Every structure is written in C-alpha cells, then in structure tokens.
C-alpha cells in the first residue's frame, strides 16, 4: 500500500489465488482506487467477494475485512483455470458447497449478513443453482481439468465456484468451523475449500438435516476427492480436547456461526465434527 501511494497508482490489479486477490482488494480499499481481479485458480469466490480474509503469519484466521463494494472488474480466463492443478478446482467446489446451506441457515435466522440486510429469495435461488451446478457438473469438470481441457462442465463449475458462490446469501456455521479448524496445526496443509467442505457436513449434522441430504453431500465430496473424515483432515489422533480448540474458536463473539437460526455453543460444534466424521467413515467403507 505504501508503494502504491508513493508512486500514485490509480488502479490495483491482483493476479493469482485467493490470498493474492484478497490482498489486492484490501490495498485498493485503503487507497480508495479501483481494483481488478484476475484469478489464476477457481478455488474460492475471492475474485468477486466484497471482503478480504485476514490470516496471521501462522495461517490462523484472524478477521474479515468487510469492503464497501465488490471488485470493479473480474477477468476470468478458463484456460488458465484449467491448466492449474486440479486440486484448486476441487477445493473451490468445497467452498461453493457452503453457499446453499449457509444461505438457507441465514435466511431462517434473523441476523444481517455481511453485505447488509437480510437474505432474500433471490439469494436462496442463486445458492440453490450453485449447488445443482456442482452436483451435475463437478465430477465431469474434475476429469476434464485433469486432462487440461476446457469443457462446458468446466465453464459451469468455474461460474459456480467464483460467481454463484459469492456468499450473497450470508455466512453461517460452515465458514466459522473452517476458521476454527485453522487453529489446528494439523490442518495447515489443507486448502480453504477442503476445510469448508468438511465443515458443511458438520453444519448439516448440527442442523439435523435429513439423512438423504447429508448422504448426497458426502457422496459428492467423495466422488471429487474432498475430505469427509477427520483422518482425511489430518486429525485422526485428535481427541476431544484438541478438537475443542477449534470448536471454541468457531464460536468466537463475531463469528458468523451466530447467524444460525438457533444458539450454538462449542460443545455443539465438537459433537457435530465427531458426528460428521462418523458419517464420513461409514460412507468411505
């Protein structure tokens, strides 16, 4: 930011992954200049979102920097996305999975979401479209990107990961649980969307969703390689005390878990993590 001000930059261009784009958005915000985002992966909705996620140097979630507007221009080259390692696209699908379930939770709740105001039918419809797009095209898109191919399925998943999952419906438990999991050193090698995917299953367990709904999400995650067990998260040997560290962090005062339509406490989060793990292990057999 200092360099930008010293050299009187009049626009900031971020080219890269989520952390790079979040940095570009934050710098542009504090400089009061436009920002252009050019994602090189489709691993999250960072290219379009009106926030920057702030992490500590150790990789632990610190806070959200809420921005007054979305990026001024978003340039997405599908060929660049398809030539990136497939793990990025898969992680993006994990992040995008949360859109439907967090939007529905926020809609049933009474808290304002991050862009201000309450959730609407429009945001629910977009979140549902995101979910359906992933289920219908996710596996095929993964296979195509493994072959460095840009197919219609890849284009649709890129749109779902970057645009449709833009969290216009608000955040709830899944992203808070992700933030809590960043406190555990064992999860440091996982991408954002990989942790979010498991957190989505935990949120569904917490909500007492229908078994067939949870099964659908778990089977989708397994099909594209997203984690569904604590072992896959690097937490095979983590006991209740260790997991409680993440659960307590997930319930911090300003966390979005409090957008859930019922009060949530760390014990509920811990039990949901263990319940999600038990279901995941059942379907992995």
N, C-alpha and C positions, 0 to 999 in steps of 0.2 A: 504494500500500500504506500509506503514511504517513497519507493522508486516511482510509482505511478504519479504521485503528487509532485515529486521533484521534477519529473520530465513532462508534466502537464498532459498525461494521457487523457483522451476524451472518450475512450471505449475500452472495455476489458473483454478479451476473448479467452475462454477456457477450453482447452483441448485435452481430453483424457477421460479418466474414470470418475467415479462419484466424488472422491475426496478432492480431486483437482477442480471439478466443476463447483463444488460447494465453496472452495476457497475463492474461486473467481467471482462467484455471486456475492460473497461477503465483502471482498475488496471493492467491487463495483458499488455496492450499497454504501459503504463508508466514504467512498469518493464521490458519490452522487453522479455516477455516469452510467450509461447503458452497458449491458452485459450480453455477450453472445456465447452460447454453449455449443460445443461440438463434441458429442460423446464418441469415444472410440470403443465403448462396450455398451451393452444394453443390460447392465447388471442392477439397475435401480431406476427410480424416477427422478434422480438428481438433476438431469438436464432441464426439467420443466418445473420443478417444485419451487415454491416461494419460501424456502428455508435453507439454512446451512447447518449441518450437524457438526458439532464441535466435540472432538475427542482429546483426551490427554495424550502426552507423548508416549504413554504406555499402551495406548489403544483403547482405553476405557471411555465409555460415553460420559460426556460432561454436561452438555446442554444443547438445546435447539436455539439457533439464532433465527427468529422469525423475521422475514423480509416483507416489505410493503407491497411487492409485486413479483410476478413471475419474470423469468428472463425475457429480454426484449426479442431475441431471435434464437431459435433452436435449429441447428443444422445436423441432420442425421443421414449418414451415408451407409446404406445397408451392406454394401460390400465390405466396408471397414469392420462393421459389426460381425459379419460372417467370418472374417479372417482372424478374429480374436479367438483365444482359447474358448472352447465350448462351455467350460465351467462358468464363465461370466454370464452367458445367456441363461444357463440353468439357474444360477443364483438370482438373476433378475426375475425369473418366474417365481422363485420362492418369495421374493419381496412383493411381487404383484399379487400373489395368492392372498395376501393380507387385506387387499383393498375391499373385497366383498364383506369379509367377516368383521373388519373394524368399522366399515361404513354402517353395517346393519346394527352393530352394537351402539355406535354413536347416535344412530337415528332413534333407537329405543331409549337412549339416555336423554338427559336434559342439559348437558354441558355444551358450550360453544366449542366448535372445532377450530383448528389452528388458523384457518383463513377468516375466522369471524362468523358469527351467526350459527344457526343450527343446520343440520343436514336436511337435504331435500329429496324428493322423489327422483329428481334428475340425477343427483349424485349416486343414489342407490342403483339406478338403471345403468349408469356408466360402470359402476363396480361389478354388477352382475355380468355385463358384457365383457369385462376384463376376465372374469373367472371362466366364462364359457369359452372365450377365445383361447385361454390357456389349455383347458381340457381338450378342446377339439384339435389344437394345432401344436401343442407343446412337444409331444414325443417326436412327431414328424420334423419339427423345426430343429430339435436337437440332433437328429440323424443328419439333416441337411448341413448344419453348421460343422459337424464332424467331418464332412466332405468339402468344407469351404464353399458351399453352394448357397445362393440366394434364391429361395423358392417362395411361393405365395405364403406358405406356412411360416417361414422365417419373417417375412414382412409383417404378418399379423401379430406374431409374438413380440417383435420389436415394438410395434404400436402399443400392445398391451403392457409390456414392461416399462416403457418410457412415458407414454401419454395416458392411457386409460387408468393406470395405477397411480395417478398423480395425487392420490390421497385427498381429493376434493371432498370426500365424504367424512374425513376426520380419521384420527388415530385412536386406538383403544389399547387393549391388553397386549396384543402380539408384539408391537414395537417396544412397549415398556419391558416386556420379558426379554426381548432381544437386548435392550440396553442393560438390563441386569446381568445377562449372560456375559457381557463384555468385561465384567469384573473378575471373571474366572480365567486364569492364565491358560487353562486347557483349551479354551475356545478361540484363542488368538489366531490360529491358522485357518479359521473358517471365514468365509465371506459374509457380508451383511445379510444377504438374502437367504443364505443357508441357515443362519441362526433364526431368521424371521420365520422360515418355513416350519421349523420345529415349534416355534412359539405360537404359530397359528393353530397347530394341533392342540397345544396346551390351552389356548384360549377356548377352543371348541369344547374341550373336556370341561373347562370351568363353567361354560355356559350350559352344559348338559345337552349338547346338540344331539340330534337323532343319530343312532349308530351308523345308519347308512350314509349320512352326510360325512361323518368322520372317516368312514372307510373309503369313500370316494377320494377324499383329500390325501389320505395316507397312500392309497394305491397309485395315485398320480405322482406323488413325491417319489415313491419307489421306482416308478417307471422311468423317470428322468434323472434319478440319482441324487435327490435331495435327502438330507438326513431325517430319519423318523424315530431314532432311538438315542438315548444318552450315550451309548457306546460310540455311535457314529459322530456324536458331538465332541468326542474326546473325554467324556465324563463317566466312563464305565465304572470307575472306582470311587466316584464322588459320593460321599454319604449325605445324609440329611443336613448336617451342619454346614457342609461345603455348599450344597445347593441353596441353603437358606441365605447365604451371602447374596446370591443372585436374586432370590425372591424378595429380600428386603430392599435391594436397590431398585427393583422393578416397581415397588410401591412408594418410592420417594414422593415427597409432597407435590411436586409439579409434574409428575409423570402422567402420561395420557391414559394409563390404566384406570384412572379415576373418571374417565369418560364412559366406563362400563355402566350399564343400567342398574347396577347393584353395587353395594360396597365391597371392596376387595382388600384382603389383608395378605401379608406374606405367607401365612400358613396355607391359604387357598392357592397361591401361586405354586408353592412347593408341591402340594398334592396334585396339582394339575400337571406339573412337569413329570412327576412319577407316573401319573395315570396315562399321559401321552406316551411315555416310554414303554409302559406295559402293552399298550395297544400296538405300538410300532413293532415291538418284538414279536407279538402274535402274528402280525401280517408278514414279517420277514421270514417266517418259518416256511 
